[in-house]
């Protein structure tokens, strides 16, 4: 979660620092994009954002399949896909609200997303620590004479 947050926030700064002086009708080729000062940082942020997402999602899917009972594995994967679809639609609506209703820019959308990701990550960390402490205390209570 940290990589997703860090690179989303850095993408805000790298996109805000780009100096693009073109008309809206001008199409830029890939060579033109590489020649823009600061574009390599944007490309690096996008790559590392995707890479961080992969580091998060691949082990999550692997653990979901490893710990799910064989009799329910297909249902669990299917339910996860349904939740993924719901969250994709929700994130599209969130982006529409941020960009069109609130009038934020695209870099600001990345900043808001990164900051919300930090808040959500902190919430999960606190919840997980409480769960682990509770599980450890129950285990110690059962073992202690």
C-alpha positions as a printed Julia matrix, in Angstrom:
145×3 Matrix{Float64}:
   0.0     0.0     0.0
   2.92    2.31    0.71
   4.24    2.08   -2.86
   0.81    2.82   -4.31
   0.48    5.89   -2.1
   4.03    7.18   -2.6
   4.0     6.88   -6.39
   0.45    8.28   -6.74
   1.46   11.34   -4.7
   4.75   11.68   -6.61
   2.78   11.42   -9.86
   0.89   14.53   -8.74
   4.16   16.42   -8.37
   5.7    15.12  -11.58
   2.57   15.89  -13.64
   2.29   19.33  -12.07
   5.88   20.08  -13.03
   5.5    19.21  -16.71
   5.87   22.08  -19.15
   3.62   21.26  -22.09
   2.9    24.15  -24.44
   0.69   22.63  -27.12
  -2.78   23.29  -28.44
  -5.56   20.89  -27.55
  -5.7    19.89  -31.23
  -2.03   18.87  -31.34
  -1.31   15.16  -31.15
   2.02   14.19  -29.67
   3.93   11.14  -30.78
   5.93    8.95  -28.43
   9.14   10.7   -29.47
   7.59   14.06  -28.65
   6.6    12.8   -25.19
  10.14   11.61  -24.45
  11.51   15.04  -25.38
   9.33   16.9   -22.87
  11.32   17.89  -19.8
  10.21   15.85  -16.8
   8.38   13.18  -18.77
  10.76   10.43  -17.66
   9.69   11.01  -14.06
   6.04   10.63  -15.08
   6.85    7.39  -16.92
   8.79    6.11  -13.9
   5.93    6.98  -11.53
   3.4     5.22  -13.75
   5.6     2.13  -14.02
   6.29    2.0   -10.29
   2.62    2.61   -9.49
   1.68   -0.4   -11.62
   4.55   -2.46  -10.2
   3.46   -1.64   -6.64
  -0.07   -2.66   -7.5
   1.25   -5.98   -8.77
   3.25   -6.51   -5.58
   0.01   -5.99   -3.68
  -2.49   -7.93   -5.79
  -0.52  -11.03   -6.85
   0.19  -12.29   -3.3
  -3.38  -11.4    -2.34
  -4.78  -13.62   -5.11
  -2.29  -16.38   -4.29
  -3.21  -16.41   -0.6
  -6.91  -16.28   -1.43
  -6.55  -19.4    -3.58
  -4.17  -21.15   -1.18
  -6.3   -20.74    1.94
  -9.73  -21.2     0.37
 -11.2   -24.68    0.77
 -11.21  -26.58   -2.54
 -14.97  -26.96   -2.36
 -15.47  -23.18   -2.22
 -12.47  -21.9    -4.18
 -14.36  -21.11   -7.4
 -17.09  -19.29   -5.48
 -14.54  -17.26   -3.53
 -12.68  -16.25   -6.71
 -16.0   -15.4    -8.37
 -17.11  -13.3    -5.4
 -13.76  -11.51   -5.45
 -14.25  -10.72   -9.14
 -17.69   -9.3    -8.4
 -16.23   -7.09   -5.66
 -13.46   -5.98   -8.05
 -16.08   -4.97  -10.63
 -18.06   -3.05   -8.0
 -14.94   -1.19   -6.86
 -13.95   -0.39  -10.47
 -17.35    1.19  -11.1
 -17.13    3.02   -7.76
 -13.67    4.35   -8.6
 -14.91    5.55  -12.0
 -17.77    7.4   -10.3
 -15.28    8.79   -7.74
 -13.06   10.08  -10.57
 -16.05   11.65  -12.34
 -17.06   13.45   -9.13
 -13.5    14.64   -8.42
 -12.81   15.8   -11.98
 -16.17   17.11  -13.17
 -18.23   18.0   -10.12
 -15.44   19.32   -7.87
 -13.36   20.62  -10.79
 -10.03   19.07   -9.73
  -7.29   18.46  -12.27
  -5.94   15.03  -13.18
  -2.78   15.48  -11.07
  -4.98   16.47   -8.12
  -6.97   13.25   -8.61
  -3.76   11.27   -8.14
  -2.93   13.3    -5.03
  -6.37   12.72   -3.48
  -6.19    9.02   -4.33
  -2.73    8.68   -2.77
  -3.76   10.5     0.39
  -6.94    8.44    0.75
  -4.84    5.32    0.24
  -2.61    6.37    3.16
  -5.65    6.91    5.38
  -7.14    3.55    4.39
  -3.78    1.81    4.86
  -3.42    3.28    8.36
  -6.96    2.13    9.19
  -6.16   -1.42    8.0
  -2.88   -1.43    9.92
  -4.63   -0.44   13.16
  -7.4    -3.01   12.6
  -4.9    -5.76   11.8
  -2.81   -5.0    14.9
  -5.91   -5.21   17.1
  -6.86   -8.51   15.47
  -3.35   -9.95   15.91
  -3.14   -8.84   19.57
  -6.55  -10.38   20.24
  -5.56  -13.64   18.53
  -2.27  -13.81   20.46
  -4.0   -13.14   23.78
  -6.54  -15.9    23.08
  -3.75  -18.31   22.18
  -1.78  -17.45   25.33
  -4.89  -17.8    27.48
  -5.52  -21.26   26.09
  -1.9   -22.43   26.56
  -1.15  -20.89   29.94
  -1.8   -23.19   32.97
